[in-house]
Amino acid sequence: MASVTIRDLRKSYGGTAVIHGVSIDIAEGEFVTLVGPSGCGKSTLLRMIAGLEEVGGGEIRIGGCVVNDVAPKDRDIAMVFQNYALYPHKTVAQNMGFALTLKGVDKREIAARVARAAEVLGLTGLLDRYPRQLSGGQRQRVAMGRAIVRDPQVFLFDEPLSNLDAKLRVQMRAEIKELHQRLRTTSIYVTHDQIEAMTMADRIVVMRDGRVEQAGAPLDLYDRPANRFVAGFIGSPAMNFLKGRIAVNGTASFVTEGGIRLPLAKAPPASDGRPAVYGLRPEHFAIDPDGGIAVQVAVVEPTGSETQVVATLAGQEVVGVFRERLSAKPGEFLPLRPNPAAAHLFDAEDGRRLL
């Protein structure tokens, strides 16, 4: 395994810049997820690390060595794609060992490496099968096995679970995380699914428009997002945002555009009357018949373990998530109390975090 260091990386297609001076440090053995909406540059960045895209500026180091001009095959990396890219006429064992065959590795060494990878991935009984005889999850394991047998310094994953159904994605998510815990190979994983990012990564890098918005441990990003974009992107259902202003008159509060006063644990210095955006995650609403704010229910979505409620508060939509069973109906009013200790404040203009 090796560290990966990215310094002021840039990339343009013609006159259009798509990566704007990205810098990231990835430690040996770390699992880092690049996440962001479509078009944010995360896959382009991964392909630059792999050597599949030319670097327009800046520097990439793998294991301390600059690899900007090093061919992909000489970077000692292995990549797992969204498309499994298996040879249909080759068996599982042949697919897994093909890269080693091309390198001229001894057949006995190839067989030993394939056997070890198959054992790790639960493919031992499938080595003589062809891709057409496998399920989607099994094919993805073969693709990962092909990467493992190369024993690379770095694994690169480009949305490898996108083609799987929801249940299988959850299963494969856990398997990839367990695999990393066993091998401890430095891994960089690209996804647009923030749930994958939260559950799998040691550290998340949130990107937007070719720039890094914030990098940190999953729960750090969840609890203390640097700006409104990160706050809205990380978490499902997304954080609620209410427009209004800060009010400091003895005690701190937030007054929505509809005139509803919401509690704050504290306020930024000299912020009385300042326009801002109030953020609260759905699970930080509680039902309080005595002191709650009446919101009008629009949609009730029972999921089994919890109930999601979409409602209107002072003319703005909010979502609440509750562990208890609710009998609320659309059109009815529900008394919700926000937790002031969990509230966030963001600047109304640039979206940066105030509190």
N, C-alpha and C positions, 0 to 999 in steps of 0.2 A: 504494500500500500504506500501511497505517497500523498503529500500535501498538494493542493492546487491553489495557485496565487494568480489573481486577475487584477491587472493594474491599468486603469484609464482606457479600457477597451472600447473601441469605436468601430462602427460598420455603416457603410452607406451603399445604397443601390442607385447608381447614377447620381443625381443631385439630392436624393432623399436619404437623410440620416435615420437609421433605425436603432442603433445602439449609441448612447451618448455618454461616453466616459465612465463605464461601469467598473467598479473595483470591489472585489470580493476575496476574502481569505478563507480557504477551506482546509481544516487540519487533517492530518493523517487519521484514517479510520472514521471520519465524520460522515454522517448521512445528511446531506443538504438538499432541500427541495426548492426549486425555482417555480414560483407560482405567480399567476396574474391572468388578466383577461386575454382573449384572443388578440393577437397583434401586438402584444407588449414587448416582444423580442426574446422571450425565454428560450424558445426552440432555436432561434438564430444563435443565441449565446452558447447553447449546448453544442451546436454544430461547429462553432468556432473552436471550442475546446477540443472537439474530436478531430479537427483538421479538415472538415468537410466544407467549411466556408473560409475564405481568405480574411485575414485580420486587416481592418482598415486603419488601425492605429492602436497604440497601447501594447501590452505584453501579457502573454500567458506562460506561466511556469508550472511544470509538473515535476514534483520531486526536486525542486530547486533549479531545474534546467529550463531555459527558454525554448519553447516549442513552436513559436510563430511560423517558422519555415520548415518544420519537421513534417514529413509525410505521415498521414494517419496511421499506417501500418507500423510505424516506428515510434509511436507515442506510448506504447504499452498501455492502451486503454481497450475496453470492450464495451460495445453499445448494444442496448436492447431497444428495439423500435416498437411503435404501435402496431405495425405490420410484422407478423412473426417471421416472414421471409425465409421459410423453410423450403428445402428442396423436396418436391413431392415424390421424386423417384428414389430418394435415399431414406434409409431407416432412421429411427431416432438416434441410434448410436453413430451412424454415419454423419448425420446432420451435426451432432454435438462435436464430433471430432474432425470435421472437415477443415477448419482453419489450421489445425495442427498438421493434417495431411499435406496441405499446401506448403507448409513450412518444412516438410521433410522430416518431421519428428518420427522416431522409431515407433512401429506399430504397437509393440508391447507397452510403451509409455503412453501412447494414445488410449489404448484399451484401459489401462490403469486409471488414467485421469477421468475418462468417461464413466467408468464404474464408480469412482468416488463421487463425482458430481451427481450421477443418477441416484446414488444412495441418499445424498443430502436432499434431493428434490423429490424423492418418492417415485422415481421413474425406472427402477431396477427391472420391474416386470414388463416394461414397455419398450425395451431397447430394440427389439426386432420388428416393431410395428412401423407403419408408414404414417405420415402426417394425416392422411385422409381417415385413418382409423382412430384418431385422437379427438378428444373434446377441446374446446377453446382454451380451457384452463391448462390442460395437458400440453397443448402446443406452446403456450406461453412459458411453461416450465422448461420445455425443450430449448426455446430461445434463450432462456436464462442459463440453462446448462451449457449451451454453446459458448456463452460468455465466461462462465466459471472455469471451464477446462483450460482456457487460455491463461488463467492465473494472472490477471492484469493488475497494474497498480491502481487503476481507477475504473469503476463501473459508471456508465452513462445510461440513464433510462429516459427515453423520450415518449411520454404518455403511454406506457406499455399496457395499461389496463382499459384503454378507451373502447376496445372492441368487445369487452366482456359484459355480460348482464350484471345487474345490480348485486345479486347474491354472490356471484363468483368474484366480483371486484372486491367485496369485503373479505372473502377468503384469501384471495391472492395478495391483498394488502398486508394481511397478517403474515403470510408466508414470506413475502419479500423482507419485511421487518425482521422476522426470525432468522432469515438467511443472512442478513447483515450482522445480526448479533453473533452469529456463528463465525462468519468469515472476517468481519471487521475491515473489509476493503472499503476504501474511500469511495463514496457514492454520491452522484449528482443526479437528481430525479426531477424531471420537468412534468408539470401537470397544471391544468386549469381548475382542477377540483380541490378546493381549499380543505375539504374533509380529508382527502388523501394526504395533503401537506401536513395538516395538524396531527394526524394519527401516526405518521411514519417518520417524520424528520427529527433529527437532533436540533436542526436550525432551519428556519424558513427565510428565504429571500423573496420579498414581495416586489414585483416589477410593474411598472406602468409606462407606456410610451418610450421604451428603451432605456429607462432609468430605474435605479433601485430606490424604492420608497422607504423601505425599512427592512432590516435583517435582525433576527434574534430567535430565541427559543419560542416554540409554539405558544405557550401560555403567556410569555412576555408580550407577544404581539396581540394576543387576545385581551389581556388585562390592561395593557398600556400602549395602545396603538399610537403611532407618531402623528397621524393625521386622519382626517375623515375618510379618505380613500381606503386606508388599511383597515380602519374600524368597520367600514361597510363591506369589505371584501372577505375578511377573516371572521368566520362564525356563520352558523346556519341554524335557524333563520338569521337574517342579517340584523345588525344593530338598528334600533329605531332612531330617527333623527327628527327633531322638532325645532323649527325656527322661532326666534324670539329675542329676548334681551336679558341680561343679568341684572338682578335687583339686589342691592345691599342696603337694608334699612334695619339695622340691629342684627337680623339674621339674614343669611344668604339664601336667595331663591332664584328661580328662573321663570320669567313670565312669557308664555307663548304668544304668538301673533293673535291668537283668539282670546287672550286675556286670562288663561288658566295659569295659576301659580304652582310651580313644581319645586319640591324641596331640594336644596343643595347642602352637602356637608360643609363646604367652604367655597369661597370665590377667589379668583385671582386678585391681586392688589389693584386698587384704583380702577375697578371694572364696573362700577355702578352705572347702569344704563347702556352698557356696551352691547351692540348686536352680536349674537352668537348662535351656535347650534348646540342643542342639548341632545346628548346621545345616551341611550339606555338599552342594554341587551334584553331580549324578550323574557329571559328567565328571572330578571330583576324586578318584575312586576309581581305584586302579591294581591290577593283578593281581600279587601278590608271593608266590610259593610259599615263600619263606624266612621272611618276617616278616609275612605277611598275617593278618588275622582271618578265621576260617572262618565263612562265611555259607551258609545253605542256600538253594539256588536254587528258586524257585517257578515263574517263567515266563522264557523266553528269546524275545526278539523281534528277529530279524534284519531290518534295514531296508535292507541293501545297503551303504551307506557306513559304517555303524556297527551295533553290536549293543546292545540294551537288555536288561538283566537285572534282574528283580524278585526280591528275595531277602529272607530273614529274618535280622536281626542282633539277638541278645539279645531275641527276642520281638517286635521292632518291624520293620516293613517298610521296606526301602530299595531305591532304584533306582540302578543303575550304567550308565553309557554308555561303550562301549569301541570304539576304532577297529579293533582286531584282530578276526579271526574267532574265535569261540569254539565249542568242542564240548561245552560244559556241558549237562547234562540236568536237568530238574526232579527234585528230591530229592537231587542231588549237592551237595557242598560246594565252595565257591570261595574261595580266599584273597585277601581284599581289603585293601589298605592305603590309608587315607585320607591326603590331603595336609594336614598340620597347618597349613601356611601359608595354606591356602584355607578353613579352618574358620571358622564364625561362631558366636557365642554370643548367646542372647537371654534376657531375663528370663523366668522361669517364670510370673510372674503377669500382667504387662501386655504382654509380647512385645517390649518395646523392645530395641534393639541394645545389647549389652554389649561386644562385641569383633568 
